[in-house]
Every structure is written in C-alpha cells, then in structure tokens.
C-alpha cells in the first residue's frame, strides 16, 4: 500500500472511531490521547473505548427535567465541538498526504513563507488595537493557527505599531481563507472593515519584509532597537518545545535576528534614531508651548505605567531639559521601585493607581503606557475629575489606547496617540537615508542566503545519495584489492584508506557544490537533480550495503570499549 493510501486509510479509521465514541457515550479524550500516543493498531485504539469512564457530558438520570435538558444541551455542544475538531484533524491529514514532493528524490518540498498583517503604514491605531495580542498569548494563538489544515508553521508578532502573522503553507488561497476566519473572529470586524487595512506578502517579499522589520527599516521610528527584541521574543516562543515553528520559520527568524544585529552594527541606521517613547517626549517638547503655554523645563510630568516603554521614556527625559521630578503611577509598587533604582540621578515620586486622577490634575504633561485593554482616561473622566480651567497635554503611546479618542474634545485638553508621532519622526528620516540604502543591500544578501538554504533542502537527500554512492564504490574497490591490502602494514592500510577517501571527496566536491548553489528559478533545481541522478545513477544505489549512521556509532563505541578493556 502506498504512503498516500495508508494515510487515507488511517483517516477513515479515525472517522469510524469517532462515530463509535459518540454513539457509545465513551470518552473521546481517552481515545484521542491513545491515538496521539501512537496506538499500534485498530485494536489498541478501539480498546480506548472499552473503559467505563463516561463521556464528559454523558446523559444521566436526573430528578429534575430542566437539569436533564441542560445536560443534553451541553452534550450536544461538546459533540459539535468534537466533530469540528475531528474534521480539522482529518482535513489536515489529507492535506499532508497531498503535500508536493520532489519528482527526483521523492521528499516533501518545504512550503512557501507568507505574512499577513497590518501596521502603522496600513491601519489606524483604532483598527490595530482590535487585533493586538499580548506577548504572553503569542504562542497559544500561533498554536491555534498551526492546527489549521493548510498551515504547516506559524508565528505571531504583535506590537504597538504592527500585528503580523508569519506562516508556511503550500496552498496559499486555502491557508489565507482559514487565516481570515481567525482574524475576523479575533477582531470582531467584517471582511469589508478588515481587508482594506491588511497587507499580504509571500515568498521573496515575505522574507524581505521580516528582515526589514527586524532591521528597523519598517518601524515608525526608522532604526529603533525595540523591534529587534520583539522579533527575538517571537523566535524564542516559536522555537521552544511547544512552539509552532518548523524548519523553515525557525531558520528564517534566526536570519532575521542576525540581520537586525548586523544592520545596526555595520550601518549608521541607529545613529540619532529614537524609540516611540523618546519620539513622544520630543513631541511634548515641540507642542507644550502651543498647547499649554509653558516651557518644557517648567512642566510637571506624570507617567502612568512602569513597563519597558516607560523605562525608555525616562531614559530620554533624563537627557532633555526636563527639570521637575517625574511622578510615576502604577497598579503595583514593585515595578516602580525597580524603575527608581535604575535611575538614581532622576528624582521620582511613586504613586498607586488610586492616586491617578490626583496626579493627572497636578501634572501639565501626562504620558500613558500600560497593558490595559480599555481606556484609563476618557472625556467623561476628565470632565468629572479635572479642575476647572486647567490645561493638559496627554500623550498616549499604548496599543490598545489608554486615552480615549474623545479626550481631545474636552476643553483645555490636547490628546496625542501613537499615530501623531509621525511629524517628529519624519524630521529624522532624511538624515538616515544613506544608512537605509546600506541596510537594504545587506538585507538582499541575507535573503539570497535564506533562499539558497531553502532550495538546498530539496538537494540534501541527493547529496547524501551521492556521498553514499562514492563510499560504496570505494569500499567495493578496496574489497577487490583485499589480497594486496593484506600484505600491507596497518600504517600503510590507513594511508590507503585516507588517500582513497580524499580522492572520492575531491571528485564529488564540484557536483555537490553545484547542487547547493542557489537558483533563481525552482525548475533549475529540479533539472540539476535529474541530471545528477542520471549521471551518477543514484537510483541504482543499494543503500543497505553501506552501514547506517547508527551502525557506525555502535561500531565506534564497541571499538572504544575494546580498546579500554585491552588497556
């Protein structure tokens, strides 16, 4: 039976088992754990249904008819969930069976890299915040994507300025349809509301996009360093034991991190560059006279939040003309105290969240940067708590927003959000244009390296077959000359062995380098493989004659033990 036939037979068997589970009221969870644990046969899988553990929502005799109805309803819901889950599992199995394979080597070809998302270039913060996912949930949400039938690998990158899903798939259209369902469910937006804000790249363009992101070229503040840390975190989440990266995304994100480091080290992209936090501080310097009628150095500053963005903000404020103490407001004191310890030369006063409105009332400039999913400050709160006639500048650098969009409608209040920072940032772009061009050249080289590596995945089996073919020929010729070799000393035999290996390696170096060389057109790779196969008759290789890698390791171990025992 072929591999594809066996796969579909297994899928049919799983369908039968599910039907038995649902009709008999036995535990599907027990069956699923048995199957995932590698049941050896249909009998083993079916035995998972033979226990007495009831179905999670199995019907029981109840004195109350309403209780019985409720249990039936719960059971029906669970059955629907299981059917959906099983449907996805079967579809995933069928899709994997149809994965394109190299016509020469027969191995499954790697899928194409895609990215779908939105950023400050394509969507307002009011849309971005609906898709924002805290870093603690990146892994779990990527796992949901990875369970979709047409998605092989997945990773999520969500920051204040972007939301991006990177994934590997063979069928782009089917994968995108499944992904759009996920995005609509997550955001609560319709197709017509969501689609105009999204961008899509695949293949070369997707790779280029990620490398540009990690290098800071796609950032709101060109050259800023925080995005590289966020890409690193995405790579860490995707590559750990429970992550959703495979071979392709794992390699791509490693290259993205190293490229981001190279760009900042080898170009001047980060010289004079600022973070979103420091851009916010610069905006307040530019606007305070116009909005409040005060000098920046005389302004009282309050900061709500004590996370990483606040740390960057304090770092920049410490280098400006700000001379007043900073008033930090946060839910807990621990982070504020750590922040205070990090800046011994900056005078701070620390306040808990119940003092927030008191600090807002006393401040001239209020920066907000918290993880709250709902606005902390809005028009109603300002009207209720602000002193009459007071003027405030509110600068919000959070996504989702901490300051409601209606705050700017309150008299005496000037409110700014992340998207308003562009006027500060645009002033620095021309200074870094030369560095951007250098970075783009460096990125092109890294893209070629990744594409070459991806192509080489198709050639690895052929390269191994070529090496094995050479070793097989060498061993046969040595066996034919065994009588002559028996008359040589051990030192002379070792020399013959070394010389013959060297000849084979040098003969095969050119062909193997040719196989590894990247090609602009995928068909060229297949042509090279076909040519190499015919030239060296690789399909005629009797692999079982050669020792396997496990046998070689075992042989080395036995020799080592024999040497120890002899000594």
Residue, then its C-alpha position, 0 to 999 in steps of 0.5 A: x500500500x502506498x504512503x498516500x493510501x495508508x494515510x487515507x486509510x488511517x483517516x477513515x479509521x479515525x472517522x469510524x472511531x469517532x462515530x463509535x465514541x459518540x454513539x457509545x457515550x465513551x470518552x473521546x479524550x481517552x481515545x484521542x490521547x491513545x491515538x496521539x500516543x501512537x496506538x499500534x493498531x485498530x485494536x489498541x485504539x478501539x480498546x480506548x473505548x472499552x473503559x467505563x469512564x463516561x463521556x464528559x457530558x454523558x446523559x444521566x438520570x436526573x430528578x429534575x427535567x430542566x437539569x436533564x435538558x441542560x445536560x443534553x444541551x451541553x452534550x450536544x455542544x461538546x459533540x459539535x465541538x468534537x466533530x469540528x475538531x475531528x474534521x480539522x484533524x482529518x482535513x489536515x491529514x489529507x492535506x499532508x498526504x497531498x503535500x508536493x514532493x520532489x519528482x527526483x528524490x521523492x521528499x516533501x518540498x518545504x512550503x512557501x513563507x507568507x505574512x499577513x498583517x497590518x501596521x502603522x503604514x496600513x491601519x489606524x491605531x483604532x483598527x490595530x488595537x482590535x487585533x493586538x495580542x499580548x506577548x504572553x498569548x503569542x504562542x497559544x494563538x500561533x498554536x491555534x493557527x498551526x492546527x489549521x489544515x493548510x498551515x504547516x508553521x506559524x508565528x505571531x508578532x504583535x506590537x504597538x505599531x504592527x500585528x503580523x502573522x508569519x506562516x508556511x503553507x503550500x496552498x496559499x488561497x486555502x491557508x489565507x481563507x482559514x487565516x481570515x476566519x481567525x482574524x475576523x473572529x479575533x477582531x470582531x470586524x467584517x471582511x469589508x472593515x478588515x481587508x482594506x487595512x491588511x497587507x499580504x506578502x509571500x515568498x521573496x517579499x515575505x522574507x524581505x519584509x521580516x528582515x526589514x522589520x527586524x532591521x528597523x527599516x519598517x518601524x515608525x521610528x526608522x532604526x529603533x532597537x525595540x523591534x529587534x527584541x520583539x522579533x527575538x521574543x517571537x523566535x524564542x516562543x516559536x522555537x521552544x518545545x511547544x512552539x509552532x515553528x518548523x524548519x523553515x520559520x525557525x531558520x528564517x527568524x534566526x536570519x532575521x535576528x542576525x540581520x537586525x544585529x548586523x544592520x545596526x552594527x555595520x550601518x549608521x541606521x541607529x545613529x540619532x534614531x529614537x524609540x516611540x517613547x523618546x519620539x513622544x517626549x520630543x513631541x511634548x517638547x515641540x507642542x507644550x508651548x502651543x498647547x499649554x503655554x509653558x516651557x518644557x523645563x517648567x512642566x510637571x510630568x506624570x507617567x502612568x505605567x512602569x513597563x519597558x516603554x516607560x523605562x525608555x521614556x525616562x531614559x530620554x527625559x533624563x537627557x532633555x531639559x526636563x527639570x521637575x521630578x517625574x511622578x510615576x503611577x502604577x497598579x503595583x509598587x514593585x515595578x516602580x521601585x525597580x524603575x527608581x533604582x535604575x535611575x538614581x540621578x532622576x528624582x521620582x515620586x511613586x504613586x498607586x493607581x488610586x492616586x491617578x486622577x490626583x496626579x493627572x490634575x497636578x501634572x501639565x504633561x501626562x504620558x500613558x503606557x500600560x497593558x490595559x485593554x480599555x481606556x484609563x482616561x476618557x472625556x467623561x473622566x476628565x470632565x468629572x475629575x479635572x479642575x476647572x480651567x486647567x490645561x493638559x497635554x496627554x500623550x498616549x503611546x499604548x496599543x490598545x489606547x489608554x486615552x480615549x479618542x474623545x479626550x481631545x474634545x474636552x476643553x483645555x485638553x490636547x490628546x496625542x496617540x501613537x499615530x501623531x508621532x509621525x511629524x517628529x519622526x519624519x524630521x529624522x528620516x532624511x538624515x538616515x537615508x544613506x544608512x537605509x540604502x546600506x541596510x537594504x543591500x545587506x538585507x538582499x544578501x541575507x535573503x539570497x542566503x535564506x533562499x539558497x538554504x531553502x532550495x538546498x533542502x530539496x538537494x540534501x537527500x541527493x547529496x547524501x545519495x551521492x556521498x553514499x554512492x562514492x563510499x560504496x564504490x570505494x569500499x567495493x574497490x578496496x574489497x577487490x584489492x583485499x589480497x594486496x591490502x593484506x600484505x600491507x602494514x596497518x600504517x600503510x592500510x590507513x594511508x590507503x584508506x585516507x588517500x582513497x577517501x580524499x580522492x572520492x571527496x575531491x571528485x564529488x566536491x564540484x557536483x555537490x557544490x553545484x547542487x547547493x548553489x542557489x537558483x533563481x528559478x525552482x525548475x533549475x533545481x529540479x533539472x540539476x537533480x535529474x541530471x545528477x541522478x542520471x549521471x551518477x545513477x543514484x537510483x541504482x544505489x543499494x543503500x543497505x550495503x553501506x552501514x547506517x549512521x547508527x551502525x557506525x556509532x555502535x561500531x565506534x563505541x564497541x571499538x572504544x570499549x575494546x580498546x579500554x578493556x585491552x588497556 
